[in-house]
Amino acid sequence: MPTTEKGVRQSVTLPARVVRRVKALAKSRGSSANRVIVDLIESGIEAQQQERKRFIELADRLARSRDPEEQTRLKKELAVMTFGE
């Protein structure tokens, strides 16, 4: 979060085990639990965006592919991304 961006207070309830892990991370980093939570949320959002981008790229490759073997492989990859292993 850039320092020029104004923060908005948001209340969330976290499971106790998550709070313990956040506090441990904060202590090891020498930062606040709040900073760790913000960093984790930002990382999670970025990871979701990257996963969505990868999914769209695979779907585009599948649509353009004329090779049956590649189509099968791409369908399997997309299925794993969508439904898990």
C-alpha positions in Angstrom: 0.0 0.0 0.0 1.6 3.3 -1.1 2.1 5.8 1.7 0.1 8.4 -0.3 -2.9 6.2 -0.4 -5.4 6.9 2.5 -6.2 3.8 4.5 -9.8 2.6 5.1 -10.5 0.9 8.4 -11.9 -2.6 7.9 -12.9 -5.0 10.6 -12.5 -8.8 10.0 -12.7 -11.8 12.2 -9.8 -14.2 11.8 -9.5 -17.7 13.2 -7.2 -17.9 16.2 -4.6 -20.1 14.4 -4.4 -17.5 11.6 -3.8 -14.7 14.1 -1.0 -16.7 15.7 0.6 -17.2 12.4 0.2 -13.5 11.4 1.7 -12.4 14.8 4.7 -14.9 14.3 5.3 -13.5 10.8 5.1 -9.9 12.1 7.6 -10.7 14.8 10.0 -12.4 12.5 9.8 -9.5 10.0 10.0 -6.8 12.6 6.7 -5.3 11.5 3.1 -5.0 12.7 0.5 -7.6 12.3 -1.6 -5.1 10.4 1.3 -4.7 7.8 1.6 -8.5 7.5 -2.2 -8.8 6.9 -2.1 -6.1 4.2 0.9 -7.7 2.5 -0.8 -11.1 2.5 -4.0 -9.7 1.1 -2.1 -7.9 -1.7 -0.1 -11.0 -2.5 -3.3 -13.1 -2.6 -5.0 -10.6 -4.9 -2.0 -10.6 -7.2 -1.8 -14.4 -7.2 -5.5 -14.6 -8.2 -5.0 -12.1 -11.0 -2.0 -14.1 -12.3 -4.0 -17.4 -12.1 -6.9 -15.8 -14.1 -4.4 -14.4 -16.7 -2.9 -17.9 -17.1 -6.3 -19.5 -17.4 -7.3 -17.0 -20.2 -4.0 -17.6 -22.0 -4.5 -21.4 -21.9 -8.1 -21.0 -23.1 -6.9 -18.8 -26.0 -4.2 -21.4 -26.9 -6.8 -24.1 -26.9 -9.0 -22.1 -29.2 -6.2 -21.5 -31.6 -4.7 -25.0 -31.5 -5.1 -27.4 -34.4 -3.0 -30.2 -32.9 -5.2 -32.8 -31.2 -2.5 -33.8 -28.7 -1.9 -30.2 -27.6 -5.7 -29.7 -27.4 -6.0 -32.7 -25.0 -3.1 -31.5 -22.9 -4.5 -28.0 -22.7 -8.0 -29.3 -21.8 -6.4 -31.3 -18.9 -4.5 -28.3 -17.7 -7.7 -26.2 -17.7 -9.6 -28.9 -16.0 -7.0 -29.1 -13.2 -7.1 -25.3 -12.8 -10.9 -25.4 -12.6 -11.6 -28.5 -10.6 -8.3 -29.4 -9.0 -6.5 -32.7 -9.4 
